[in-house]
């Protein structure tokens, strides 16, 4: 019995040691989420009226029929935000659903602190990463958090995708590449402009390939006109995608 008690007591410091680094992040998250939730409770009507009414219509249609619609007309594929907000309309009243939607977006946008910390941790020590992550969710853009638009979900998903892309580029593997592609796709489905994340991933992989030993050997055989052609081709691709 004494031996098993010693083993149990020996496990506790390990668990505490593993959880301890998360405590500052969680404290910042809950403190700011509480502040933003209080601010959201003071917002009784939409701020960006047309966009928020449209998002409410899309999400409400999804909750009722499973398909997005605007003023009763089929809309096609809506942002993932509309699908995320749809369950809130199952609540008893419109006011309760609106309050729940604002709270959900607040919690979502403030959660950017976690992928931001992971991204910063790739290049800086722990406390610097905590500071960077805290600053990420203390910027004025967090005023969007209780607003029924795309930004509250796009912000954490794009940050998560950037962390996964950086992680993939730091130590490439097929698994990491697949996860980065999926995360970039989710971000793009939230806000179409975030399809640029695929370009970021592709350019990073091209740079890794460009610096690889076989390509370096191949580049060593290039003439001056080969370099002119390569630069011209790169500029043409850049203009085509811009």
N, C-alpha and C positions, 0 to 999 in steps of 0.2 A: 504493500500500500504506500509506504513512504517513497519507494522508488517511482511509482506511477505519479505520486504527487509532485515529486521533484521534476519529472518530465513535463507535467502539465504547467508547472510554474516556469519551467525553462522555455515553453512555447510562447508564453504571454509576451515577454520582451520582444520576440521575433515579430509577432503580429503588430505590436505597438510600433516597432521600428519601421515596419512596412507601411503602416497607415500614417505615421507622423508627417512625412513630406506632403501628404495631401491636405493636411489641416489648414495651412495658410491659404491655399487655393479655395477650399470649401468656405472658409470664413469670409474671404473677399466676395465669393460668389453669392452667398446667402445675404450678406450685408447689402450689396448693390442690388440684388434681385428684390430684396425687401423695399429698398428705396424706390426702385423703378415701379414696383407693384403699387406702392402708395401713390406715386405720381399718376399711374394709369387709372387708379380709382378716382382721381380728381378730374379726369377727362370724361365728361358725360356725353359728349357728342363727337363725331368724327372730325379730324383735323384736315386731312387731305380728302375732302368730301367725295368727289367723283370716284377716285381710285378706291377708297374704302367701301363705298356703296357697291361698286362693281365686285370687289372681292367678297363682300357679304353675300351678294346675289349668287355668285359662282359656288361658294362653299355651301350655301343653304340649299341650292339645287342638288349638289352632290349628296348632301345628307338625306334629301328626300327621295331622289330618283337614282342616285349613283352616277349621274352624268352632269357635267357642268352646263349651266345655261345662264343667259343674261336676259332679263325681262321675258323669260319664257322661251327664248330662242336658243337652240343648240349652239354651243360656243366652240366646240373642239376641245383640244387638250389645254387645260388650265395649268397655272403654276402649282407646284407641289404645296404651296402655302394654302391654296384653296382646299386641297384634300386633307391637309393637317387640321384645318379649322372646321371641317365638316362635322365632326362628332360634337362640337360645342353646341350645335343647333338642335341637338336632341334634348337639351335641357328644357325645363318647363316653360320658361318665359324668354322673350327676346332680350330683356335687360340682363338676365342671368347668363344667357348665351354670349352676349356682348362682353360682359365682365370676364367670363371664362376665356374667351378668345384673346382678350388683351393680356390676361395673366399668362396664357400659354406662349404668346409671342415674347413677353418679357423674359420668361424662363429660358426660352429658346435662344434669344439674342445674347443674353448674359452668359449662356453656356459657352460662348466663344472663348471664354477664359481658358478652357481646358485644352483645345487644340492649339491655342496661341502659346500656352505654356510649353506644350510638347514641341512646337516648332522652334521656339526660342531656346529650348534646352539642347537642341542639336548643336548650338554654337556658343552658348554662354553658360556660366555656372548657375546653380540652383536659384539663389536669391535674385540674381539679375533676371532670370527667366520669370520668376514670380512677379517682379516689378513690371516687366514687359507685358505679361499677361493681364495684370491688374490695370495697366494703362490702356490696354486694348478694349476693355469694357467700361472704361471711365471717360471715353471721348464723347464729344457732343453728339456724334452720330447715334448714340444710344437713345436719343430722344425719339428715334423711330420705333423703339421696342414695343410700345403699346399701340402702334398704328397698324391697321389691317392692310398692309402692303407686303411686298416681297422681301424687303430688306431684312426683317427680323430673322428669317430662316436662311436667307442667302448668305448673311454674314458668317454664322457659324459653319455652314456647309462649305463655303469657299475657303475658310481658314483651315478646316479639317482636310480639304483636298490639297491645299498647299503644303501642309505638314506631311501628308502621305506621298506627295510628289517629291518633296525634299528627301524623305526617308528612302524612297525608291532610287533616287539619283545618287544618294550617299553609298548605298549598298544594293545594287540592282539584283533583282530576282524576278522570276515570272509571277510569283505570288504577290510581291509588293507592287509590281506593275499592274496586275489585274485589280488590286484593291484601289490603287490610285486612279485608274480609269473609271471604276464604278463610282468613286467619290466625286470625281470631276463631272460625271454624267448626272449625278443627283443635284449637284450645284447648278449645272446648266439647265436642268428641268425646273429649278426654282426660279432662276432668272436667266434669260437666254444669253445676255452679255457675258455670262460666266463660261460660255463655251471657249473663251480665250484660255481657260485652264488646260485644254487639250493641246493648244499651241505651246504653252509653257512646258508641258511634259515632253512634247515632241522635240522642242528645241534643246531641252536638257539632255535627252537621249542622243540627239545628234551630236551635241558637244562631247559627250562621253565617247561616242564612236569616233569622232574627229581626233580625240586625244589617244586613241588606242594604238598599240604598237604596230599592227598591220597597216593601218591607215597612215601612220607616220612614215613607214617605209615607202608606201605608195606615193605620198606627197614628196618625198625626197627625189623622186624621179621626174617631177613636173618641170616643164620649161616655163619661161616667162609668159608665153601665150596660154599655157594651161591655167596659170593663175588668173590671167585676165578673163578667161572664159568662166572660171569658177566664181569669181567675184560678180561678173555680169549675170550669171545664172542666179546667184543668191539675191542680188538686187531685184531681179525680175520676180522671183518668188515672193519677196517681201512686199513689192508693190501689188502683186496679185491678191495677197491676203489682207492688205491694209484696207 
